[in-house]
Structure formats: C-alpha cells, structure tokens
Amino acid sequence: MWLQQRLKGLPGLLSSSWARRVLIGTLLFLIFYWFLGAERRWTFLGGSAVPGGAAGECLQSEIHKWKSTADRGEGIYSTPSEPLDMPFVSGNGHILIDVGANKLWVASSSQPGSAPVHQTEHSPRVNVRLAGGLAEAEANLLGYRKGAVLSVRCASPAAVQSARDCVSIREEFIAHRSRPNVYLQRIHINNPSDRVANVDISAGSPGSRSRFSSSVDTLGDREVELSSGTVQVENSQVVLVVVVTRKLKNRIQVAAKSEYSDNILSVVWTSEPIESSKLEATFSSLRDGAKKEMEELLRADVKELVQKHQQAWMDLFSSGIEMRKITDSHTPSSRTVNNTLYYILSSSTAPLLDQRPSAEERARLMSSLNYADHCFSGHATMHAENLWPERVSNTAQILQLITLWTLTLQKRGCKVLVAAGAHGAMQGMVLSFGGLQFTENHLQFQADPDVLHNSYALRGIHYNQDLINLAVLLDSEGKPFLHLSVRQQEAAVKLYACEAGCLNEPVELTSEVKGHTFPVMVTQPITPLLYISTDLRHLQDLRHTLHLKAILAHEEHMANRYPGLPFLFWFSVASLITLFHLFLFKLIYNEYCGPGAKPFFRSKVSSKREDDCCDSSEVA
C-alpha cells in the first residue's frame, strides 16, 4: 500500500524542474561511469590503474618512453595491459630469432631471395630470472630502426612492496645486420633495493627437450658452449647447424643499489643441404669456422658492433612509406605497413652490407638499385590485403609473406631488386605501394586517381644517385595534389618532372626543403599522373606521343565518374530536417516540461476529485 502511494506520487515529483535536473545528472554520470571501463573507473575513484602491483608500477616507469617511439612510427610494443598477438623477431636473412617463442630459424642458402625457412630445436635466448621473485611484469618493443627486440621485466621479491625496490632486467636481442652469422643478447640489470639480488642464468626454454647436443669448450680464457643439430629438408637431406655461445655463470649477484651489464655473443653457422654421410666432415668445418669467428667477436668492441648494426637499419629505413591520413577501411594503417616492411627486411639478406661479394658484383647491385628498369609493372599493391596483412600471429606467417612478396616482385619486373636483397626489397615494396614504375627513359607515377583521397608519402626512392620523396597530400578543401622533393647524394644530376599529359613545361627539381607541388590531372584515356626524368627533351617530346582526348582536374574526373546532386543540396536538406526535429522537440518539451505544464500522469484520486468538482459545478 505504501509503495503504491509512492508510485502514484512519482509523476508529481518529476513535474518539479529541480527533480528533473537531478535525474538527468544522475543518468549522465552513470553513462560516463560505465564508459570509463574497469581500470579507469578504479583510477577515477582514487585507486591505482597499473596491474601487477609494485612490479607493474616499476614496468610503467621503465617503458614510459616507448609511447613516443610508437607515435613516431619507429616501433610497436606489447604490455600486460595492452598485449599484442604478433611475433617479436630479429633477423638478417640468414638467421631469424623469435624472441617470444625462443626459436631459431635458419636459411639453407645464402643466395638473395632465400629466407630462414627452417625451424631448429635450438633455443637462442638465455633465460635471466630473479631468484625468489614472486611478482613479475614484462613488456616487449619491436624497434624498426634498431632492428632489435627490446624486453623489459620488473621483478619484486617477496618482501618488496614498493616499486622503487623492484629489480629491472633490460634485454636487447639483435641478429646482426651486416654480420649474418652473429646474434647478440645484451643484458642490463638494475637493483635499486637495499639487498643483494641473485639472478639465475640458464640456457634453453624451461621444460623443453632439444635434440641439439651441447658441450663446453674454451677459447683462450673464455668458456663457450658449443651446440649442434640438424634440420630435415627435402630429398632426405639435412642442414647442419652449429652454434657457439659465450657462456656466463649460472648465478649473478648484483649488489645493493648497483647495476650489472653484460653481452652474450653467439655465432650460428649452417651448411647447405647435405647427405647424412657427410655430417662428420661438415661438422668439423662448421665448428672451426664458428669458433674462429667467435674469437674475433670476443676481441671486438661490442658497442661498435651494435652501432654498425643500428646504422645499417637506419640506412634501410631511409626509404619507406608513411601513412598520413586514411579515409577508408581497406587502406593499410601505418602500423600494418611498418610491420610488413620490418618483417620482410628481417627475412632478407643484405649482400650490399656483406664483405664477401667482389667490387664488380657490388657495383652491379648498386646500379640495379639506382635504376630498376620496368619495376614495378602493374597496378599498385596499396589495397592488396594479402601483401599488407593487418595481423601476423607467428613466424610461419612471416615466411609465407616473404615468399609471396618475392614472387610478386619477380613477376612484376623487379628481379634485379630481389637480387639486391633487403635494400632491393625495400625499393620494390615502396614502388609497388604507390604504383611507381621505371621505364627506359623515366620514372612514372601511375596511381589510380580514384584512391587519392588517402594521404601518404613514399620516401627514399632511388633514382640514379639521388633519393626522391613523393607525397600525395590534401589541401584545405580535400583536393589531392602531389609534393615532390629530392635529396641529392653525390654529383648533382638535373632531374625534371611534369604532371599528367606534360602540357606544361617540365620543372627542374632541386634539393630545396620546400620541394615542388604538382596538381593532380586525369587524362582520357588514363595515363600516369607524374613523370620524372633526367632527360628534359624526352619529357618535352612526351606530350606529342600520348594522343589524349582530354585532360581534367581531379575533381572534374570524380564528378564525371560519380555524378549526383551537389553537396549544397544535401546540406540544405539535412539542415531542414534537423531544424524540424528541433522545433518538434521544443513543442514537446514546453507541453510537458515547461512552466505551468501539467503532469503527464495523474493518479486516480486526483482524477476522481476533478470529476466530482465538474459534477458539482454542473449541478450548481
């Protein structure tokens, strides 16, 4: 009875303006609170949003700079709160290290175009664990320009409750770019606590069984671990793998408030596919070669080794693709593009960085890299989802991807670039993405005019001794235009460019920072949007050989291709519909919620009283 009376009085309560405001405010707060999510709700109420307790807080402080690296497009990272299902690998075309799975992949041939397609049972990662650690949090970074995987782990012993006392273990995994047999694992341990930290060192994955045989050997005053095993290939042949690794102590003690750094060097030598009867002789040869290279490494400066590796990757990524504005769902994101480029380069050899080829061979490779005639033929690969996959979840998919890219480049006139290894692969992928093609006399940009609503940049395109940067940009009205700039490397060679049809006089390209802009013109029939050449006369003669019916501005072409009512018409219709609904809403509000409005619901008691009043007035 009491509840029924309260419900009957509810409409009268809601007729009050302050009650309606309280109700609306409560609803808005609940919606806001729900969309915050579990972690942010806890932060909003004053708690800590960092999972993992003290170890999690320590991890966040260690990796706070990674976000800026990812924002610049120089890497991608995975954390406990934002895990990524992707392989974190470092490779050089001869070996590939899958850090997460702790697997070593090797190639059976050193020829360009081959890839490390054979998975071994050797675990390349040396495990570094804090003895007695209870809580541990880990994050990984894939650094494109460093060609390395960075791992940070924070561990807190049982008695530690503060993040400031957690032990942090930083590791960097590098498959050396210019020394194809070399693999480094760099370790840095920081112990800010007041007690000694005991760190256990062990080889191999916990609980795994490997058919690789291991033994301890000495090189001078250093101990090394020698591991060897085979990988079965086709035709009943095997690939012999020999790994020599510098051996560390099984336990390291890091004093209170101190740091410890070390480098674990490994040399991986592999054979060509051989018969089982030749294993013994091949093993002796590989073992001696690996030990000799390890002796050289032990005498070398590790910092210099790392700097050469990083510089090689920086030079590779002087070319590349930058996605600036994407307006549709089927265009690959910047993350997808960079991941694909990195995976392909990690699986490709770099003969231009190898000291073994002769001077004549290196000159031939550089010549093909600077002018890859007839590459890339066909339509652009920008929207080929199998070449730019959004998700790659394991190393096997990386190897399938490198096979597909190699086949695509070879069939589209880029065999000379495939032969140039990683540098050629980068050039071929950049050319293919935008639809750039070298002909006998010029470089032409033949992108589809219908997809120029996306903004992107292609940098570091080799043209003779110069590097060309080409960007598709949008002006304030959303109309596309082309921006071209040149980075001259050595002797200055004049370059000229003209837009579609070449009706205007070709423009000489200079190394000015502001570069040069060209309008997007579309011809009928369709021809390339831009021509670049060292031969001015060739471009001047080109206009007489195209035999065009018409040359339209890009917006005219799109209007003819997709005719329809003008934008102003649809804007007017949308405005009228919006104004009508606002007027209707105002009428409803004034009727039921405005000053002097009657309650929408009335109780039976009030209705009966009103009826009695009406009856008495009629009697009177």
C-alpha positions in Angstrom: 0.0 0.0 0.0 2.8 2.4 0.9 4.7 1.5 -2.2 1.6 2.1 -4.4 1.0 5.5 -2.9 4.7 6.5 -3.5 4.5 5.3 -7.1 1.3 7.4 -7.6 3.1 10.4 -6.3 6.1 9.9 -8.6 4.7 11.8 -11.6 4.0 14.8 -9.4 7.6 14.7 -8.2 9.0 14.6 -11.7 7.0 17.7 -12.6 9.4 19.7 -10.5 12.3 21.3 -12.5 15.0 20.5 -9.9 13.9 16.9 -9.7 14.3 16.5 -13.5 17.8 18.1 -13.3 18.9 15.7 -10.6 17.5 12.7 -12.6 19.3 13.8 -15.8 22.5 14.5 -14.0 22.4 11.0 -12.4 21.8 9.3 -15.8 24.7 11.2 -17.4 27.0 10.3 -14.5 26.1 6.6 -14.8 26.7 6.6 -18.6 30.1 8.3 -18.1 31.0 5.9 -15.3 30.1 2.9 -17.5 32.2 4.0 -20.5 35.3 4.6 -18.3 36.0 0.9 -18.2 37.1 -1.2 -15.2 40.6 0.1 -14.9 39.7 3.8 -15.4 36.8 3.5 -13.0 39.3 2.4 -10.4 41.6 5.3 -11.2 38.6 7.7 -11.2 37.8 6.6 -7.7 41.3 7.1 -6.4 42.9 3.7 -6.9 45.9 2.6 -9.0 45.3 1.5 -12.6 48.5 -0.3 -13.0 48.1 -4.1 -13.0 50.8 -6.2 -11.3 51.2 -4.2 -8.1 54.7 -2.9 -7.5 56.2 -4.8 -10.4 53.6 -3.3 -12.7 54.3 0.3 -11.5 58.0 -0.4 -12.0 57.4 -1.6 -15.5 55.4 1.5 -16.4 58.2 3.8 -15.3 60.7 1.8 -17.3 58.8 1.9 -20.6 57.3 5.4 -20.5 59.4 6.5 -23.5 58.1 3.7 -25.7 54.9 5.6 -26.5 56.8 8.4 -28.2 58.7 5.8 -30.2 55.4 4.2 -31.4 53.9 7.5 -32.1 56.8 8.4 -34.5 56.2 5.1 -36.3 59.6 3.7 -35.2 58.3 0.7 -33.3 55.4 -1.1 -31.6 55.2 -2.5 -28.1 53.2 -5.0 -26.1 52.4 -4.6 -22.4 50.4 -6.7 -19.8 47.5 -4.2 -20.1 47.7 -4.0 -23.9 49.1 -7.3 -25.2 49.7 -7.8 -28.9 49.4 -11.2 -30.6 52.3 -10.8 -33.0 55.8 -12.3 -33.3 58.7 -10.2 -31.9 61.6 -11.2 -34.1 65.1 -10.0 -35.1 66.7 -11.3 -38.3 69.1 -10.7 -41.1 68.0 -13.2 -43.8 70.4 -15.9 -42.6 69.0 -16.3 -39.1 65.7 -15.3 -37.5 65.3 -15.1 -33.8 61.7 -15.4 -32.5 62.2 -13.9 -29.0 58.7 -14.7 -27.6 58.7 -18.4 -28.7 62.5 -18.7 -28.1 63.1 -20.3 -31.5 65.9 -20.1 -34.0 65.1 -20.2 -37.8 67.9 -20.6 -40.3 68.3 -20.4 -44.1 69.8 -23.2 -46.1 71.3 -20.9 -48.7 73.0 -17.5 -48.6 71.7 -16.5 -52.0 69.5 -13.4 -52.3 65.8 -14.2 -52.2 66.3 -17.1 -49.8 64.8 -16.9 -46.3 65.3 -18.5 -42.9 62.6 -21.1 -43.5 63.9 -23.9 -41.4 63.0 -24.0 -37.7 65.6 -25.6 -35.4 65.3 -27.1 -32.0 67.9 -24.7 -30.6 66.7 -22.1 -28.0 68.7 -19.0 -28.7 67.5 -16.9 -25.8 69.4 -17.2 -22.5 67.0 -17.0 -19.6 67.7 -14.3 -17.0 65.5 -14.6 -13.9 65.5 -13.1 -10.4 65.9 -15.8 -7.8 63.0 -15.9 -5.5 61.0 -13.4 -7.4 57.2 -13.7 -6.8 55.7 -11.0 -9.0 57.0 -10.2 -12.5 55.7 -7.9 -15.3 57.1 -7.9 -18.8 56.9 -5.7 -21.9 58.4 -6.0 -25.3 59.2 -3.5 -28.0 59.8 -4.2 -31.7 62.2 -1.4 -32.8 62.1 -0.9 -36.6 65.0 1.4 -37.0 67.1 -0.5 -34.5 66.4 -3.9 -36.0 66.0 -5.3 -32.5 63.6 -6.6 -29.9 63.8 -4.9 -26.5 62.4 -6.6 -23.4 61.9 -5.1 -20.0 61.0 -7.2 -17.0 60.4 -5.9 -13.5 60.5 -8.5 -10.6 59.8 -7.9 -7.0 61.0 -10.3 -4.2 58.6 -11.5 -1.5 59.5 -8.7 0.9 59.3 -5.9 -1.6 56.1 -3.8 -1.5 57.4 -0.6 -3.3 58.0 -0.1 -7.0 61.2 1.7 -6.2 62.8 -1.5 -4.8 61.9 -3.7 -7.8 64.7 -5.2 -9.8 64.5 -4.4 -13.5 66.0 -6.6 -16.2 66.5 -5.0 -19.7 67.4 -7.2 -22.6 68.1 -6.4 -26.3 68.0 -9.2 -28.9 69.9 -8.5 -32.1 70.5 -10.6 -35.2 73.4 -8.5 -36.6 72.5 -6.9 -40.0 76.0 -6.8 -41.6 77.4 -10.0 -39.9 74.9 -12.6 -40.9 76.2 -15.3 -38.5 76.2 -13.2 -35.4 73.5 -12.9 -32.7 73.7 -10.7 -29.6 71.7 -10.7 -26.4 72.5 -7.6 -24.3 71.6 -7.7 -20.6 71.3 -4.8 -18.1 70.2 -5.4 -14.5 69.3 -2.5 -12.2 69.0 -3.3 -8.5 67.8 -0.1 -6.6 67.0 -2.0 -3.4 69.0 -2.3 -0.2 69.6 -6.0 -0.6 71.7 -8.2 -2.9 69.8 -9.5 -6.0 70.5 -13.1 -7.1 69.9 -13.6 -10.8 69.8 -17.1 -12.3 71.2 -17.6 -15.8 70.1 -20.7 -17.8 70.0 -21.8 -21.4 67.1 -23.2 -23.3 63.3 -22.9 -22.7 62.1 -24.3 -19.4 60.6 -27.8 -19.8 61.7 -28.1 -23.4 63.6 -31.0 -24.8 66.1 -30.4 -27.6 67.8 -32.9 -29.8 70.7 -30.4 -30.1 73.8 -31.7 -28.4 75.8 -29.3 -26.3 79.3 -29.3 -24.8 81.6 -26.7 -23.1 84.8 -25.6 -24.8 87.4 -22.9 -24.2 88.6 -20.1 -26.4 91.6 -18.6 -24.6 90.5 -17.7 -21.1 86.8 -17.7 -22.0 84.3 -20.6 -21.9 81.9 -21.1 -24.7 79.0 -23.5 -25.2 79.1 -25.5 -28.5 75.7 -26.7 -29.7 74.9 -28.6 -32.9 72.0 -30.3 -34.5 70.3 -31.0 -37.9 67.2 -29.9 -39.7 65.5 -32.3 -42.1 64.8 -30.9 -45.6 63.5 -32.3 -48.8 65.1 -35.3 -50.6 66.2 -36.9 -47.4 68.9 -34.3 -46.9 69.7 -32.3 -43.8 71.0 -28.9 -42.9 73.7 -29.0 -40.2 73.5 -26.1 -37.6 76.4 -25.2 -35.3 76.0 -22.6 -32.6 78.9 -21.2 -30.4 77.7 -19.1 -27.5 79.8 -17.3 -24.9 79.0 -18.9 -21.5 78.0 -17.0 -18.4 77.9 -18.1 -14.8 74.8 -19.9 -13.6 74.1 -17.2 -11.0 75.0 -13.5 -10.9 74.9 -11.4 -7.7 74.0 -7.7 -8.2 75.0 -5.7 -5.2 72.5 -3.3 -3.5 71.9 0.0 -5.3 74.1 -1.1 -8.3 73.8 -2.2 -11.9 75.2 -5.0 -13.9 75.6 -5.2 -17.7 76.9 -8.0 -20.0 76.7 -9.2 -23.6 76.0 -12.8 -24.7 77.5 -13.3 -28.1 76.5 -16.2 -30.3 77.7 -17.4 -33.8 75.4 -19.5 -35.9 76.9 -21.4 -38.9 74.8 -23.5 -41.2 75.6 -25.9 -44.1 73.9 -26.3 -47.5 71.6 -29.3 -47.7 73.8 -32.4 -47.5 73.6 -36.1 -47.3 73.8 -37.7 -43.8 77.1 -39.4 -44.8 78.8 -36.0 -44.9 77.8 -34.9 -41.5 81.1 -35.6 -39.7 83.3 -33.7 -42.2 80.9 -30.8 -42.5 80.6 -30.5 -38.7 84.4 -30.2 -38.3 84.4 -27.4 -40.9 81.5 -25.5 -39.4 82.8 -25.9 -35.8 86.2 -24.5 -36.7 84.7 -21.6 -38.7 82.3 -20.7 -35.9 85.0 -20.8 -33.2 87.3 -18.6 -35.3 84.5 -16.0 -35.8 83.8 -16.1 -32.0 87.4 -15.4 -31.3 87.2 -12.3 -33.5 84.0 -11.2 -31.7 85.5 -11.6 -28.2 88.3 -9.2 -29.2 85.9 -6.7 -30.8 84.2 -3.8 -29.2 80.5 -4.7 -28.7 79.3 -1.1 -28.7 80.9 -0.7 -32.1 79.2 -3.8 -33.3 75.8 -2.6 -32.1 76.3 0.9 -33.7 77.1 -0.7 -37.1 74.0 -2.8 -36.8 71.8 0.1 -35.9 73.3 2.3 -38.7 72.6 -0.4 -41.2 68.9 -0.5 -40.2 68.7 3.3 -40.2 70.0 3.3 -43.8 67.4 0.7 -44.7 64.6 2.8 -43.3 65.8 6.0 -45.0 63.4 4.6 -47.6 59.9 3.7 -46.6 56.2 4.5 -46.6 54.4 6.9 -44.3 50.6 6.9 -43.9 49.3 10.3 -43.0 45.5 10.3 -43.5 43.4 7.3 -44.2 39.7 7.8 -45.1 38.6 4.3 -45.8 38.8 0.9 -44.1 40.6 -1.1 -46.8 43.7 1.0 -46.9 46.5 -0.4 -44.6 47.3 1.6 -41.5 50.8 3.0 -40.7 51.3 0.1 -38.2 50.4 -2.5 -40.7 52.8 -1.0 -43.3 55.7 -0.7 -40.9 55.2 -4.2 -39.5 55.2 -5.6 -43.0 58.3 -3.7 -44.1 60.2 -4.8 -41.0 59.2 -8.5 -41.3 60.3 -8.6 -44.9 63.6 -6.9 -44.2 64.3 -9.2 -41.3 63.8 -12.2 -43.5 66.0 -10.8 -46.4 69.8 -11.0 -46.8 71.8 -7.8 -47.4 74.5 -8.5 -50.0 75.4 -4.8 -50.2 76.4 -5.0 -46.5 78.3 -8.2 -46.9 82.1 -8.0 -47.4 82.3 -11.3 -49.4 81.0 -10.1 -52.9 83.5 -8.6 -55.3 83.7 -4.9 -56.1 82.2 -5.6 -59.6 79.3 -7.5 -58.1 78.6 -4.7 -55.6 78.7 -2.1 -58.4 76.2 -4.2 -60.4 73.9 -4.4 -57.4 74.1 -0.7 -56.8 73.4 0.1 -60.4 70.2 -2.1 -60.4 69.1 -0.5 -57.1 69.5 3.0 -58.5 67.5 2.3 -61.7 65.3 -0.8 -61.7 64.1 -0.8 -65.3 60.4 -1.9 -65.7 59.9 -2.2 -62.0 57.1 -2.1 -60.7 54.7 -3.1 -63.6 51.0 -3.5 -63.0 48.6 -1.8 -60.6 49.6 -0.6 -57.2 49.6 -3.0 -54.2 48.3 -0.5 -51.7 45.0 -2.3 -51.3 46.4 -5.9 -51.6 45.4 -7.2 -48.2 47.4 -10.4 -48.6 50.6 -8.3 -49.2 49.9 -5.9 -46.3 48.2 -8.1 -43.7 46.7 -6.4 -40.7 47.6 -9.4 -38.5 50.6 -11.7 -38.5 50.5 -14.0 -35.5 53.5 -16.3 -35.9 56.9 -16.7 -37.6 55.5 -19.2 -40.1 53.2 -16.5 -41.5 56.2 -14.1 -41.8 57.9 -16.7 -44.0 54.8 -17.2 -46.1 54.7 -13.4 -46.5 58.3 -13.1 -47.7 57.6 -15.9 -50.2 54.6 -14.1 -51.6 56.4 -10.7 -51.8 59.4 -12.3 -53.5 57.2 -14.0 -56.1 55.2 -10.8 -56.7 58.3 -8.6 -57.2 59.9 -11.2 -59.5 56.7 -11.4 -61.7 56.3 -7.6 -61.9 59.7 -6.8 -63.4 61.7 -6.4 -60.1 64.1 -9.4 -60.3 67.1 -7.1 -60.1 65.8 -5.6 -56.9 65.2 -9.1 -55.4 68.8 -9.9 -56.2 69.9 -6.8 -54.3 68.5 -8.3 -51.0 67.0 -6.2 -48.3 67.8 -2.9 -49.9 66.1 -4.0 -53.1 63.1 -5.4 -51.3 62.5 -2.1 -49.6 62.7 -0.3 -53.0 60.4 -2.8 -54.7 57.8 -2.5 -51.9 57.8 1.3 -52.0 57.5 1.4 -55.8 54.7 -1.2 -55.7 52.7 0.6 -52.9 52.2 3.8 -54.9 52.2 2.3 -58.4 55.6 3.8 -59.5 57.3 2.3 -62.5 60.7 2.8 -64.2 60.7 2.8 -67.9 63.6 3.1 -70.3 63.7 6.9 -70.0 61.7 8.0 -67.0 60.0 7.1 -63.7 56.2 7.4 -63.8 53.6 7.6 -61.0 50.6 5.7 -62.2 48.4 5.5 -59.1 44.6 5.1 -59.5 43.1 8.6 -59.4 40.0 7.2 -57.6 42.1 6.3 -54.4 43.9 9.6 -54.0 41.5 10.6 -51.1 44.2 9.0 -48.9 47.2 11.0 -47.9 50.6 9.2 -47.8 54.3 9.7 -48.6 56.9 7.5 -50.3 60.4 8.4 -49.2 63.9 7.4 -50.4 63.1 6.3 -53.9 66.4 5.7 -55.7 66.8 7.4 -59.0 70.4 7.3 -60.2 72.5 8.8 -57.4 69.5 10.8 -55.9 66.7 10.0 -53.5 63.2 11.1 -54.3 60.4 11.8 -51.9 56.9 11.7 -53.3 53.8 12.5 -51.3 50.1 12.6 -52.1 48.6 15.4 -49.9 45.2 17.0 -49.5 44.6 20.8 -49.4 42.1 22.5 -47.2 39.2 21.6 -49.5 40.2 17.9 -49.6 41.6 18.1 -53.1 44.7 16.0 -53.7 48.0 17.3 -55.0 51.5 15.9 -55.4 54.5 17.0 -53.5 58.0 16.1 -54.8 61.4 16.7 -53.2 64.9 15.4 -54.0 67.8 14.5 -51.7 71.0 14.7 -53.8 73.6 12.3 -52.7 76.8 12.9 -54.7 77.4 14.6 -58.0 74.4 16.8 -58.9 72.4 15.4 -61.8 69.5 17.5 -63.1 66.0 16.0 -62.7 62.9 17.2 -64.3 59.2 16.4 -63.7 55.8 17.2 -65.3 52.3 16.3 -64.4 49.9 14.1 -66.4 49.9 14.9 -70.1 53.1 17.1 -69.8 51.3 20.0 -71.4 53.2 22.4 -69.1 56.9 22.9 -69.4 58.8 20.3 -67.2 60.0 21.7 -63.9 63.6 21.3 -62.8 63.7 19.5 -59.4 66.1 21.0 -56.8 67.1 20.0 -53.3 65.1 22.9 -51.7 63.4 22.0 -48.4 60.0 23.2 -49.6 60.1 20.9 -52.6 57.8 21.2 -55.6 54.0 20.7 -55.9 52.1 19.4 -58.9 48.3 19.4 -59.5 46.6 16.0 -60.0 45.4 16.0 -63.6 43.5 13.0 -65.0 43.7 12.3 -68.7 41.3 10.5 -71.1 42.4 7.8 -71.6 44.1 7.3 -68.3 47.9 7.9 -68.2 50.4 8.3 -65.4 49.9 11.3 -63.1 53.5 12.3 -63.0 56.7 11.8 -65.0 60.3 12.2 -63.7 63.4 12.0 -65.9 67.0 13.2 -66.3 66.2 13.9 -70.0 64.4 17.2 -70.5 64.0 16.7 -74.2 62.3 13.3 -73.5 59.6 14.9 -71.3 59.1 17.7 -73.9 58.6 15.2 -76.6 56.4 13.0 -74.5 53.4 15.3 -74.8 53.2 14.7 -78.5 53.2 10.9 -78.1 50.3 10.5 -75.6 47.5 11.3 -78.0 45.0 12.3 -75.3 41.3 13.2 -75.8 41.0 15.4 -72.7 42.8 16.4 -69.5 40.6 17.1 -66.5 41.3 18.3 -63.0 40.9 15.6 -60.4 37.6 17.0 -59.0 36.1 17.1 -62.6 37.1 13.5 -63.1 35.5 12.4 -59.9 32.3 14.4 -60.7 32.0 12.7 -64.1 32.7 9.3 -62.6 30.3 9.6 -59.7 27.6 12.0 -60.8 25.0 13.1 -58.3 23.3 16.1 -56.7 25.7 18.8 -55.4 26.8 18.9 -51.8 24.9 22.2 -51.1 21.6 20.5 -51.9 22.1 17.6 -49.5 23.4 20.1 -46.9 20.2 22.1 -47.2 18.0 19.0 -46.9 19.9 17.8 -43.8 19.6 21.3 -42.2 15.8 21.5 -42.8 15.3 18.0 -41.3 17.4 19.0 -38.2 15.6 22.2 -37.7 12.2 20.5 -37.9 13.2 17.9 -35.3 14.5 20.7 -33.0 11.2 22.6 -33.3 9.2 19.4 -32.6 11.4 18.7 -29.6 10.8 22.2 -28.3 7.0 21.8 -28.6 7.0 18.6 -26.7 9.3 20.0 -24.0 7.0 23.1 -23.5 3.9 20.9 -23.3 5.2 18.5 -20.6 8.3 20.1 -19.0 7.9 23.8 -19.4 6.5 26.4 -16.9 2.9 25.7 -16.0 2.8 22.3 -17.6 0.6 19.6 -16.2 1.9 16.3 -15.1 1.8 13.7 -17.8 0.5 11.0 -15.4 -2.3 11.7 -12.9 -3.3 9.5 -10.0 -6.8 8.1 -9.8 -7.6 10.1 -6.7 -6.8 13.4 -8.3 -8.8 12.4 -11.4 -11.8 11.5 -9.2 -11.6 14.8 -7.4 -11.6 16.7 -10.7 -14.6 14.7 -11.9 -16.5 15.4 -8.6 -15.7 19.1 -9.0 -17.0 19.1 -12.5 -20.3 17.3 -11.4 -20.9 19.8 -8.5 -20.4 22.8 -10.8 -22.9 21.3 -13.3 -25.5 20.8 -10.5 -25.0 24.4 -9.3 
